[in-house]
């Protein structure tokens, strides 16, 4: 692809997003990892920590389109996917695409949307298409969702079902910037002040090619067995019952491959698996009422006791 390697494209992408998201290199790396893995990203955080900026920065860096949905209890599925519009000039109805028809889509406060509206996102996120009036419309490629949610138990929120949570490859928390990063933002060297300066560092075709290359990155048998050991441990942990599904194991491998590319490697190491393991599993186990902090601690304990293969 014009002489560029997947590792070079990933490096340019991370650098571009880091120019606006100051002081959060780990969050940016994981966001780019989810994108290159062909998955989606769930962000648990308070307002004002850069979630919208992250989505806009990614869209600009890949030269793609950006869509945003502000979720509310009265939001309808058609407000996201699209609806039919009457054309008086010819007396026909035509489909008007919703904001989900973009390369990067921000679903802000997703758990404020009703369960009916949440379920309308299952097909787009899994199959990259929208079905309407017996017609299927393909979403643009690549397609990447970044969803945010409010803390559990807040008034006016609906818990995301497991089927919805399972569509997200990784969960991250942006967190508040440190003093130096915040100083840079105040001085106009980060944040919204510079997001308009981001230029496309790759093309959509090149990114689609990169995602395909990531999916076939070499992963040694020992690393695959390590992933299986970690997954199996979640299923025997009392605090994580019933553990993660086989879909999570597949997603964990995909994210490990993407993290290897983001790290500049042509093969997967156990360190790549460790870098994404907790973020890939924390939202997918523990039941409906799980405490994210407690689940994270349990996953940390599992990761510390499972033997790491030599490489």
C-alpha positions as CSV (number, residue, x, y, z in Angstrom):
1,X,0.0,0.0,0.0
2,X,2.2,2.8,-1.4
3,X,5.2,1.4,0.4
4,X,3.6,2.0,3.9
5,X,3.5,-0.8,6.4
6,X,0.7,-1.4,8.8
7,X,3.1,-0.4,11.6
8,X,3.9,2.9,9.9
9,X,0.3,3.8,9.4
10,X,-0.5,2.9,13.0
11,X,2.4,5.1,14.2
12,X,1.1,8.1,12.2
13,X,-2.4,7.5,13.5
14,X,-1.3,7.4,17.2
15,X,0.9,10.5,16.7
16,X,-1.9,12.5,15.2
17,X,-4.4,11.7,17.9
18,X,-1.8,12.4,20.6
19,X,-1.4,15.9,19.3
20,X,-4.9,16.7,20.6
21,X,-5.4,14.3,23.5
22,X,-2.7,15.5,25.8
23,X,-1.3,13.4,28.6
24,X,-3.3,10.2,27.7
25,X,-1.0,8.1,25.6
26,X,-2.3,4.7,26.9
27,X,-5.9,5.7,26.2
28,X,-5.0,6.8,22.7
29,X,-3.0,3.6,22.0
30,X,-6.0,1.4,23.1
31,X,-8.4,3.5,21.0
32,X,-6.2,3.0,18.0
33,X,-5.9,-0.7,18.9
34,X,-9.7,-1.1,18.9
35,X,-9.9,0.6,15.5
36,X,-7.2,-1.5,13.9
37,X,-8.7,-4.7,15.4
38,X,-12.0,-4.0,13.6
39,X,-13.8,-3.5,16.8
40,X,-15.6,-0.8,18.7
41,X,-14.7,1.2,21.9
42,X,-16.6,1.8,25.1
43,X,-15.5,4.7,27.3
44,X,-16.5,4.9,31.0
45,X,-15.8,8.4,32.2
46,X,-17.2,11.7,33.4
47,X,-18.0,14.6,31.0
48,X,-15.2,16.9,29.8
49,X,-12.4,14.4,29.7
50,X,-12.0,14.4,25.9
51,X,-14.2,11.6,24.6
52,X,-15.7,13.7,21.8
53,X,-12.3,15.1,21.0
54,X,-11.0,11.6,20.7
55,X,-13.7,10.6,18.2
56,X,-13.2,13.7,16.1
57,X,-9.5,13.4,16.1
58,X,-9.7,9.8,14.8
59,X,-12.1,10.7,12.1
60,X,-9.8,13.5,10.9
61,X,-6.7,11.4,11.1
62,X,-8.1,8.7,8.9
63,X,-9.7,11.2,6.5
64,X,-13.1,9.8,7.2
65,X,-16.6,11.2,8.2
66,X,-17.8,11.8,11.7
67,X,-21.3,11.2,13.1
68,X,-22.6,11.9,16.6
69,X,-25.6,10.7,18.4
70,X,-26.6,12.3,21.7
71,X,-28.6,9.5,23.4
72,X,-31.7,10.4,25.4
73,X,-34.6,8.3,26.7
74,X,-36.9,9.5,23.9
75,X,-34.4,8.8,21.1
76,X,-35.9,6.5,18.4
77,X,-34.0,3.8,16.5
78,X,-34.7,5.7,13.3
79,X,-32.9,8.7,14.8
80,X,-29.8,6.6,14.6
81,X,-30.1,4.4,11.6
82,X,-32.3,6.6,9.3
83,X,-35.8,6.9,8.1
84,X,-38.0,7.2,5.0
85,X,-38.7,10.7,3.6
86,X,-41.5,11.6,1.2
87,X,-40.3,13.2,-2.0
88,X,-43.2,15.5,-3.2
89,X,-41.6,16.1,-6.6
90,X,-42.0,12.4,-7.7
91,X,-44.4,11.1,-5.0
92,X,-42.0,8.5,-3.8
93,X,-40.4,7.6,-0.5
94,X,-36.7,7.5,-0.2
95,X,-34.3,6.4,2.6
96,X,-32.5,9.2,4.4
97,X,-29.4,7.7,6.2
98,X,-29.0,8.5,9.9
99,X,-25.8,9.6,11.7
100,X,-24.6,6.0,12.0
101,X,-23.6,6.2,8.3
102,X,-20.1,7.6,9.0
103,X,-16.7,6.1,9.5
104,X,-16.4,7.2,13.1
105,X,-19.6,7.4,15.2
106,X,-19.8,8.8,18.7
107,X,-22.7,7.4,20.7
108,X,-22.7,9.8,23.7
109,X,-24.3,8.5,26.9
110,X,-25.5,5.3,25.2
111,X,-27.0,3.9,28.4
112,X,-29.5,6.8,28.5
113,X,-31.1,5.4,25.3
114,X,-34.0,3.0,25.8
115,X,-33.4,-0.8,25.3
116,X,-35.3,-0.6,22.1
117,X,-33.0,2.0,20.7
118,X,-29.9,0.3,22.0
119,X,-30.9,-2.9,20.2
120,X,-31.0,-1.0,16.9
121,X,-27.2,-0.7,17.1
122,X,-26.6,-4.5,17.2
123,X,-26.8,-5.0,13.4
124,X,-24.7,-2.0,12.5
125,X,-22.0,-2.8,15.0
126,X,-21.8,-6.5,14.2
127,X,-22.6,-6.7,10.5
128,X,-21.7,-3.1,9.4
129,X,-25.1,-2.7,7.7
130,X,-28.6,-1.3,8.3
131,X,-31.8,-3.1,7.3
132,X,-34.8,-0.8,6.6
133,X,-38.0,-1.7,4.8
134,X,-36.7,-5.0,3.5
135,X,-33.6,-3.3,2.1
136,X,-30.1,-3.6,3.4
137,X,-27.8,-0.6,3.3
138,X,-24.0,-1.1,3.8
139,X,-22.2,1.2,6.2
140,X,-19.0,3.0,5.0
141,X,-15.7,1.2,5.6
142,X,-14.0,1.3,7.9
143,X,-16.8,1.7,10.5
144,X,-15.8,2.4,14.1
145,X,-18.1,3.2,17.1
146,X,-17.0,5.0,20.2
147,X,-19.7,4.9,22.9
148,X,-19.7,6.5,26.3
149,X,-21.9,5.7,29.3
150,X,-22.8,7.3,32.5
151,X,-22.1,5.6,35.9
152,X,-24.4,2.7,36.7
153,X,-27.4,3.5,38.7
154,X,-27.8,7.1,37.7
155,X,-31.4,8.3,37.2
156,X,-32.6,7.9,33.6
157,X,-30.1,5.2,32.6
158,X,-30.7,1.8,31.2
159,X,-28.1,-0.9,31.8
160,X,-26.6,-2.1,28.5
161,X,-27.4,-5.7,27.8
162,X,-24.7,-8.3,27.5
163,X,-25.3,-8.6,23.8
164,X,-24.6,-4.9,23.4
165,X,-21.5,-4.9,25.7
166,X,-20.1,-7.9,23.7
167,X,-19.9,-5.7,20.6
168,X,-17.2,-3.5,22.2
169,X,-13.7,-4.8,21.7
170,X,-12.2,-2.7,24.5
171,X,-13.2,-0.5,27.4
172,X,-11.1,2.5,28.4
173,X,-11.3,5.4,30.9
174,X,-9.9,8.7,29.7
175,X,-9.4,10.1,33.2
176,X,-8.4,13.7,34.0
177,X,-5.2,15.1,32.5
178,X,-2.1,15.7,34.7
179,X,-1.1,19.3,35.5
180,X,1.4,19.6,32.6
181,X,-1.1,18.2,30.1
182,X,-3.7,20.6,31.3
183,X,-1.2,23.4,31.1
184,X,-0.6,22.6,27.5
185,X,-4.4,22.6,26.8
186,X,-4.8,26.0,28.4
187,X,-1.9,27.3,26.3
188,X,-3.6,26.2,23.1
189,X,-1.3,23.2,22.5
190,X,-3.9,20.6,22.7
191,X,-7.6,19.9,22.9
192,X,-10.2,21.7,20.7
193,X,-7.7,24.5,19.9
194,X,-5.6,22.2,17.7
195,X,-8.1,19.6,16.5
196,X,-8.7,21.6,13.3
197,X,-5.0,21.3,12.5
198,X,-5.1,17.5,12.2
199,X,-4.5,16.4,8.6
200,X,-5.3,13.0,7.3
201,X,-2.3,10.7,7.8
202,X,-3.8,7.9,5.8
203,X,-6.6,7.1,3.4
204,X,-9.7,5.1,4.1
205,X,-8.5,2.4,1.6
206,X,-5.1,2.2,3.3
207,X,-6.8,1.9,6.7
208,X,-9.1,-0.8,5.4
209,X,-6.0,-2.6,4.0
210,X,-4.2,-2.2,7.4
211,X,-7.1,-3.7,9.3
212,X,-7.0,-6.7,7.0
213,X,-3.2,-7.1,7.5
214,X,-3.7,-6.9,11.3
215,X,-6.2,-9.8,11.1
216,X,-3.5,-12.1,9.7
217,X,-0.5,-11.0,11.8
218,X,1.6,-13.9,13.1
219,X,0.7,-15.2,16.5
220,X,2.7,-18.1,17.9
221,X,1.0,-21.2,19.3
222,X,2.4,-20.4,22.7
223,X,0.7,-17.0,22.7
224,X,-2.6,-18.5,21.6
225,X,-2.4,-21.0,24.5
226,X,-1.7,-18.1,26.8
227,X,-4.9,-16.4,25.6
228,X,-6.8,-19.7,26.2
229,X,-5.4,-20.0,29.7
230,X,-6.5,-16.4,30.6
231,X,-9.9,-16.9,29.2
232,X,-10.4,-20.2,31.0
233,X,-9.3,-18.6,34.3
234,X,-12.2,-16.1,34.0
235,X,-14.7,-19.0,33.8
236,X,-13.5,-20.6,37.1
237,X,-13.3,-17.3,39.0
238,X,-16.2,-16.9,41.5
239,X,-16.3,-13.1,41.1
240,X,-16.5,-13.4,37.3
241,X,-19.0,-16.2,36.8
242,X,-19.7,-17.3,34.2
243,X,-16.6,-15.8,32.7
244,X,-16.1,-14.6,29.1
245,X,-17.5,-16.2,26.0
246,X,-15.5,-17.7,23.0
247,X,-16.4,-14.4,21.2
248,X,-14.2,-12.6,23.7
249,X,-11.3,-15.0,23.1
250,X,-11.5,-14.2,19.4
251,X,-11.7,-10.5,20.1
252,X,-8.8,-10.7,22.6
253,X,-6.6,-12.3,19.9
254,X,-7.6,-9.6,17.4
255,X,-6.8,-6.8,19.9
256,X,-3.5,-8.4,20.7
257,X,-2.6,-8.4,17.0
258,X,-3.6,-4.8,16.7
259,X,-1.6,-3.8,19.8
260,X,1.4,-5.5,18.3
261,X,1.1,-3.4,15.1
262,X,0.6,-0.2,17.2
263,X,3.8,-1.1,19.0
264,X,5.7,-1.5,15.8
265,X,5.9,-5.3,15.7
266,X,5.2,-7.9,13.1
267,X,4.2,-10.6,15.5
268,X,2.2,-10.9,18.8
269,X,4.0,-11.2,22.1
270,X,2.5,-12.1,25.5
271,X,3.0,-8.4,26.5
272,X,0.5,-7.4,23.8
273,X,-2.0,-9.8,25.3
274,X,-1.4,-8.4,28.8
275,X,-1.8,-4.9,27.5
276,X,-5.4,-5.5,26.3
277,X,-6.6,-8.4,28.4
278,X,-8.4,-6.4,31.2
279,X,-9.7,-3.8,28.8
280,X,-11.1,-6.5,26.6
281,X,-12.8,-8.4,29.4
282,X,-13.8,-5.9,32.1
283,X,-17.2,-5.0,30.6
284,X,-18.0,-8.6,29.5
285,X,-18.0,-10.5,32.7
286,X,-19.5,-10.3,36.2
287,X,-23.2,-10.1,35.4
288,X,-25.5,-7.1,35.1
289,X,-24.7,-5.6,38.4
290,X,-20.9,-6.0,38.3
291,X,-18.6,-3.5,39.8
292,X,-16.1,-2.4,37.2
293,X,-13.4,-1.8,39.8
294,X,-13.9,-5.2,41.4
295,X,-13.9,-6.9,38.1
296,X,-10.7,-5.1,37.0
297,X,-9.0,-6.2,40.3
298,X,-10.1,-9.8,39.7
299,X,-8.7,-9.7,36.1
300,X,-5.5,-8.2,37.4
301,X,-5.1,-11.1,39.9
302,X,-5.8,-13.6,37.1
303,X,-3.2,-12.0,34.8
304,X,-0.6,-12.0,37.6
305,X,-0.9,-15.8,38.3
306,X,-1.2,-17.2,34.8
307,X,2.2,-18.3,33.6
308,X,3.6,-16.2,30.8
309,X,5.2,-18.1,27.9
310,X,8.7,-17.3,27.0
311,X,9.5,-15.8,23.7
